[in-house]
Amino acid sequence: MLYTVKYKSPGACFWRKVKRVKGDGIMPENGNRYLILNDDSRLEIPKRALIHFSRGRYEMIKQQMEKEAGQPLKMTQ
């Protein structure tokens, strides 16, 4: 499952959109976030940037948790 990430550097006027993201994480050595794109390329975003993940990321995480649990999970708010 792929999702979209928008990010904005501090002081910037516009958001940048990255489509077709298949994974992400935080680099422990410096706190920057990285994105793994559908073509297996990697994009690094500074830790000070504002980041917005699409709902697809939530769905991907939920599916992975259900797969590991072997049963559907009921998510509450």
Long-range contacts (C-beta under 8 A, 24 or more apart in sequence): 1-56, 1-59, 1-60, 1-63, 2-38, 2-56, 3-53, 3-54, 3-55, 3-56, 3-57, 3-59, 3-60, 4-53, 4-54, 4-56, 5-35, 5-51, 5-52, 5-53, 5-54, 5-57, 6-51, 6-52, 7-45, 7-49, 7-50, 7-51, 7-52, 8-49, 8-50, 9-46, 9-48, 9-49, 10-48, 10-49, 10-50, 15-52, 18-43, 21-57, 24-53, 24-57
